[in-house]
Every structure is written in structure tokens, then in C-alpha cells.
């Protein structure tokens, strides 16, 4: 297995951090509602 250079490791950590931040931003909803939510929970299968 070839050794990774420090630059490669730093880049990988930065990419992982950016991906984690995107994931957390998608999960976080500061308004408590989703885009397009009219405030009612509807189940169209009922």
C-alpha cells in the first residue's frame, strides 16, 4: 500500500469535512418545516 503524502491526507480531511457540513445542512431545518410544507401533515393514502 503506497504511503499518502501529508497534502493528500489534508485534502481528504477537507473533502470529508465539506461533505459532512453539506449533510448536516440538509438534515438541519431551522424553521421546523420543509420547503413546500403547508403546515399540515397529510397522508394521501388514507
C-alpha positions in Angstrom: 0.0 0.0 0.0 1.6 3.3 -1.0 2.1 6.0 1.6 -0.2 9.0 1.3 1.5 12.4 1.5 0.5 14.9 4.1 -1.0 17.1 1.4 -3.2 14.1 0.2 -4.3 13.5 3.8 -5.1 17.2 4.4 -7.1 17.3 1.1 -9.1 14.1 2.1 -9.9 15.5 5.5 -11.1 18.8 4.0 -13.3 17.0 1.5 -14.7 14.8 4.2 -15.5 17.9 6.3 -17.2 19.6 3.4 -19.3 16.6 2.7 -20.2 16.3 6.4 -21.2 20.0 6.5 -23.5 19.5 3.5 -25.1 16.5 5.1 -25.7 18.4 8.3 -27.1 21.4 6.4 -29.6 19.1 4.6 -30.7 17.5 7.9 -31.0 20.8 9.8 -34.2 22.8 9.2 -34.1 25.9 11.4 -37.8 26.8 10.6 -39.0 23.4 11.7 -40.8 22.8 8.3 -39.7 21.6 5.0 -39.7 23.6 1.8 -43.2 23.5 0.3 -44.8 22.4 3.6 -48.2 24.0 4.1 -48.1 23.2 7.8 -50.4 20.2 7.7 -49.4 16.6 7.7 -51.4 14.8 5.1 -51.4 11.2 4.2 -52.8 10.8 0.7 -53.1 7.0 1.1 -56.0 7.3 3.6 
